[in-house]
Every structure is written in structure tokens, then in C-alpha cells.
Amino acid sequence: MGGPKYLTNIRDIPQLSEEEHLRLGKVTEKFPFRSNTYYLSLINWEDPDDPIRRIAIPDPKELEEWGSLDASQESAYVVAPGVEHKYDQTALLLLTNRCAGYCRYCFRKRLFMRMNTEVARDLSQGLAYIRAHPEITNVLLSGGDPLFLSTRRLEAIIREVRAIEHVKIVRIGSRIPVTNPYRVMNDPSLLEMIRKFSTPEQRIYVVTHFVHPRELTDVAIEGLDLLQKAGAILANQTPLLRGINDNPSVLADLLRNLSFAGVAPYYIFQCRPTLGNRHFAVPVEEAYQIFEQAKSHCSGLAKRPVFAMSHRTGKIRTIGLDDECIYFKYHQAARREDIGKFMVFPRNPDAVWFDDYPELLRECRVPVDEPSER
């Protein structure tokens, strides 16, 4: 059972016309293209609005000057090469700038562009930082996609992280179980590595990134099953995206099918205002209503995700609407004193991000412990 072939040139897609090759080639000069034959096989090429096509195939709308390359200002939280520390308990390691496929809505598309230096080949400074900060109990391996690394390289990193006594959870954020499940199925050493380091006391979590129910193919579910049997705990997060999962029935199917497969729905994110992503953005209030309608069709196990914005200041949860106001709460925050803060703003049906709500009506702060030294 061989793996899929990777494609990096839009001209390698025979289903596209010569005119489309020329038109979309201009997009890829700015935002690179990468996919593979497995994932592209999920596209219904007869449907120009096919959701998988929207995820994988460039669109001239990406050239609209809207948003920024670092919409959540991750650069403000870089503490060492390849390491971000935004929340006390969690450090993020950027291990690679490559993925099995470049999703067109990616909020870190800057990593795939020329001259990006955020990913560090040498993690020694970052690991030293984590060792020196005992408040860090979770290390999130991200990128790019950590599972795009060789198992040998990934295992070497996890071994070093596991050797840090105060780190109890290693999280692998990966879309490869979606875009290339054969990476899991064809590499017994990957599963053996998870068995070795996912112990009853200190689990490895694999945070997947399914965004549409059609991505949960038989092959993908088989890969998820192998990861679970190896001892990984699975959770899923997805942005809410126009033309992909902004239909309550589609989103409900995604949440239900994930729960059926034993993957806990974790976060549903408001689409970040990243450069090139205007056509994916759903206004916050509409997105929240879609989220609530979808949950109404789900069991308790499928309606667990938090709907939030990954803002520069923290994860801001939308918790309610009435005729006049929208209600937010900090689910997590960069400043410890903001955790749990409740905020009320006048409704704005055109708002696509927290910063589009400038008129704060009132707020309530929840006292928290003094922050540990950072």
C-alpha cells in the first residue's frame, strides 16, 4: 500500500484547464501550492464550489489585500528560536515549515513563503527555555506539520521534551491524519514511538484538523484508529470557514462523525483575518449562530468544542447574543489577569474579528492568582 504523490506545481493538476493554470499560477507566486494525490482525489471536480477544492486549490480571491500575515501577532510571544510562550502552562515549538498540503486558509501561511525564519532547526535554546520554566506542563509541537518530519527526527525531539520533568503532556498538532493518512498507516515506527512515549501518566495528544465531514474517509478513520490503539489521545480543532463548513448541518455532521470515531471536538475557531483569507471569513455573530445550530443536532459528546477567536491577547470565547449585545469571555489569556474576563459589546453583524467591536459597554474581571515568573 503506497503513499500518495506530492504536487507543488498547479500545472500538475490535469483537471484544471490551461486558462486556470495561468490564472492560479499568479496566486501561487505569492502563496505556494502543495497537495497530494490522495487529498485531491476527494474533490468533486464537477462542482466549482466543492469544499475540498476550496481548501486545496488556489483562488484569485487570495490576492485581495485584506488582513495580515501574523493576524494573532504570534511574533510577540517568541522567546527563543522556534519557540512561542503565550500562556503560562503551554509552550509551542515550530518544528517545520512544511505540510502534506497547504490549506488555502492557513493562518501561518507566512511560514511557507520566502525568507521566513521563524522555524528553528536547532531547538537547543528553546528546550533550555522550557527546562528553566517549571510552569510549562504542556508542549505543543506544531509548524508546519510535525508529522511531515521523519519519525526518527520527531522521536528525537519528543525524547528531549519527555526528559523535562515538569512537562506532562506533549501535543502534536497535525493535519496529516486528514491529508495523508498513509503516513500513519505505512510507518510502524511512528506508532511504536507513540506507544513508547504515551504512558498512562503522561499522554501524547494528537490534535487533528478535520474541517469537513468528507475528509473522514475510511482510510482516515483507519489511521485514527491506529493512533488510538498506539495510546494517543485524539482531539480535533477547526476554523469555521465560508463555503466549507459554514452550514449548520455540515458542521453538525463533522462534530458527530468525529465523536463516533472517538475524536473529541475541541475548538472551533473564528477564521483569523490573515492575508488572503477574506473569502473564507464568516462574521462573528453569524458564525456563532451556525455553531449553536450545529450543536443543537449533536449529543453531549459532540457538542463539547469551544467557539473562540485566537486573538493576540488570548482565546476569546463568544458565549452569547441578544437583540442588542454580544457577550465574550477570555477562555485563556496572555495576561493572567485577563483570564475569565467577561465583556459586553453592542452587536455588529459585519464584525469578523474581536477588534471590530471597539465600543465596550461593560466588563467584569475575575480575580486570579498572581502570575508565576515567565
N, C-alpha and C positions, 0 to 999 in steps of 0.2 A: 504494500500500500504506500505509494509515493506521495510526497507532499506537492503542493501547488507551485506553479511557476510565478515568480515575481515580475511585475511590469513597472517600469519607471518612465516610459515614453507613451504619451497619449496616442501616438500613431500605432502602437502595438494592439490597439483595440479595434478589431475588424468590424464590429457592429456600428462604429461611428463612420460617418461619411467623410470624404476629403475636406469638405467645407467645415465640418465640425472639428476635424483635426487641426485645421488652420486657426479657427476661431478660439478653440480651447487651448491651443498651444501658447497663445498670448497670455492666458491666465497662468499657465504652468511656469512661465518665465518669472513670475513673481512668487507664486505659491506652488511648490513642487507637487508632482503627482506620484503616487506609489500605491499599488494594489497587487492582487494576485488572482490567479485563475479560479481558485475556489470561491472567493468572495464575489468576484464579478459574475460567476455562474448563478448567483442568487437574483440577479437583476432581470426583470421583465423588460426586454428591450423594445417591446411594442408599446410600452407606456412611457411617454416622455416625463411624466411626473412620478415615476416609480420611486418609492422612498429609499431603496438601497442605492439606486442610481444617484439620488441627491447626496447621499453620504459619500460615495466613492468617486464620482465623476466631476471634474471641474465645471464651473458655471461662470459665464462672463459677469454675473452679478457680484462675484467676489472682488471685482476691480473697483466697486463703489468705495469712495473714500469715506468710511464710517468706522468709528471705533479705533482702538489702539492695539498694538501687538502684545502689550502686557496689561490687559484690562484689569487684573486684580493686583497689579503692582507687586508681583512676586519678587522682583529685584530688590525691594526694600527689606526683604527678610533673609537675604543671602548672608550667611555667617562664615562660610568657608567655601572653597571651590566645590561646586556641585551640591551644596547643602543649603536648605532653607529651614529656618526655625521660626515659625509664626505663632504656634500655640505651644504652651509650656510642655505638654506631655508628648508632643509629636515632632519628630524631625523628618524632613523629606530629602531623599537622595536622588538626584537626577543622574541616572546611570548611562543613558544613551540618548542620542537624538534620532534614532531610527525606530520605525514601527513596521508591522506587517502590511499596514495600509495607512495612508494619510487621510484621515477624515476631513472633509472639507470645512467642517465647523470647528476644528480643533482650536482650543484656547491657547495652546502652546505651539502654534504653527511657526512661531519665530525660531524655534529650535531647529526646524528643517530648512531654514533659509541660510543664505551665505553669511559667513563671518560671525556666526553665533558662538559664544564662548562660555555659555552657562553650564554645559555638561563637562564634568571633570573626569579625565582618565585616571588620575591619581587621587584616590579618596583618603589618603592618609591624614590630611589636615581635618577633613570632615569627621572621620572616625575619632580622631583625637578630641575634637569639639564635643562629640556625643559622650565620650568617656568622661569628660570634665563636667557634664551637666546631668546629675542624677535625677532631675525631674523628668527627663526624657524616658518614657516607658514604651513608646511606640516608634518604630522606624518604618517609614513608608518608602518603598523602592518604586521609583517612577521614572519618567523620561518624557518623550520616547516610551518604548515598551521594554521593561526588564526581561521579558521572555523572548525578546529578539536576540539577547545575548546568548552565547553558548552556555550550556549548563555548567561547564567547568568554570567559566568566569563568574556566573551568578552564584554558584556554590561557594566560591572563594570569598565573595562579598558577604554572603549570609553567614558563613562561618565566623568572619570577623565581627559582624554585628552581634551574633549569638554569644560571643565571648564577653560581651559587655554585660555585667551582672544586672544592672538596673533596667536593661531593655528586655521587656517581657513579650512583646508582640512584634513580629515582622509582617508587614503588609506588602504584598506585591500587587501594584495597580497595573492591570493588563487588559488589553483588548484582543490579544492573540487567541484566547478561547473562542472569540467571536469570528475573527477574520481568518484565522488559520488553525483550527482545532487539531490538525495533523501534527502540529508542533508538540502538542501534548501526547497524542496517540502514538507517535513514532519514536519517542525518546524515553525509553525506560529509565535512563539515568536521571531525568528530570523528576519523575515520580519517586524514585529512590531517594533523591535529595530531599524531597518534601517529607517522606517518611522519617528521614534521619533528623530533621530539624523541627518538625511539627510534633511536639511532645504533648502529653496530656496536660502539663502545667504551663507550657508556653507554645501556643499555636502559631502556625503560619496562616495568615488570612490572604486569600486571593480575591481581590476586588475587581470583578469583571465589569464590562462596559457594553452590555446589550442595550440597544436603543429602539429596536423594533422587533415584534414577535417573530417575523420571518427569519431573523438571524438565529433563532433557536431551532436549528435543523437537527436531524437525527445524529449527524456527526458531531455537532457542537455539544449536544446533550451527552453523548458518549464521552467526550473529553471532560466535561464537567464531572461526570460520574467517576472517572479515573482520578481526578484531582481530589474528590471527596474520599474515595477509598484509600488514597495515599495519606489522608489525615489533614488536608487543608480545609479550613472553614471558608465558605464562599458567601460573598455579598455582592450586590450589583448597584452601580450608580449610573445615572443617565441624565443628560440635559433634556429639557423639553424643547423640541425643535419644530419650526414651521414646516409643514409638508412631510414630516417623518413620523412623529408621534404626538401631534397636537390634536388628535381626535380622541375623545374620552374612551371610546370602545377599543381603539388600538392600544392606548396606554393601559387600559384595564387588562387586555389580553397579555400584554408584556408582563405586568405585575403578577397576574395569576400564573402564567406559564413558568415564570421564574420560581415562584413558590412551589409549584408542582415538582420542579426539578431539584428542590432543596437549596435554592439560591435565595438568600434573604434580600428583598428590595431594601436599599439602604438610603441613598439620597436621590432625589430628583432635583436637578439644578436649573435655575433660570439661565438661559443662554447668555453667556458673557458677551459684552459689547467689544468683541475682538475684531480687529481689522479684517474686512472681507466677509463678515458674518451677518450683515443687515438682513438678508433674505431668510435667515434662519430664526430671527428674533420674534418671539411672541410677547406682546405686552404683559407685564407682571400680573395685572388683575385678570386678564383672560387666561393666562397660564395657570393661575391659582384655581380658577373655576374649573378648568379642564382637569386639573389634578384632583380636586374634590369629587367631581363627577365620576372620574375613573375609579377612585377608591370606593365609591358607593356600590360598585359592582364586584367588590373583592371581599374575601374573607379577612379576618383579622391578621392572618399571617402574611397576606399580600398587601395590606394597607399600612405597613409599618414605615415606609420611607418618609423622610422629612423633605419638604419643599423649601429650598433655600437658595439664596444668592451667595456665591463665594466672592464676597466683596473684599476690597483691600483691607478693611478693618476687621473682618471676620465673616463667619457664616451667619447670614441674617435670614431668619425664618419668617415667611409670610404665614400668619396664623388666623387671619380673618378679614372679612369685608362687611360693611353695612352700606346703606344708601349713600352715606357721606364720607366715610373714613376707611382707610386701610390700616391694619394692625400688624406690626413687625415685632420680632424679638430676636436678640442675639442668642443663637444656639451655641456659638463658640466665638471667641473674640481674641484679637491680638493683644489688646489691653485687658488685663484680668478684671478690672473694674467695670468693663462693659458686659461681661458675661451675664446673661439673664435680663439685660435691659429691655424694657418694653417701650415701644414707640408708636405714636398715632399720627398719621398724616392725612390731609384731605386726599380724596381719591383723584387719580389722574389716569384715565383709561389709555393714554398714549405712552405712559412711562414704561420703559423696557429695562430699567436698572434703578437701584436704590437712589442714586444721585439725581434722578429725575423727580424726586419728591423733596423739594427744598423747604417747604413750609411745615416745620414740625409743630404740631398742635400741643402735644404734651409727651412726657416720658416719665418712666418710673425706673429707678435704679435698684437693683438687688444687691445688697452687701455681699462681698466675697472675701475670702481670706487674703491676706497680704501676698503679693506675688513672690515666688521664690526668685533667687538671683538668676539672671539669664546670662 
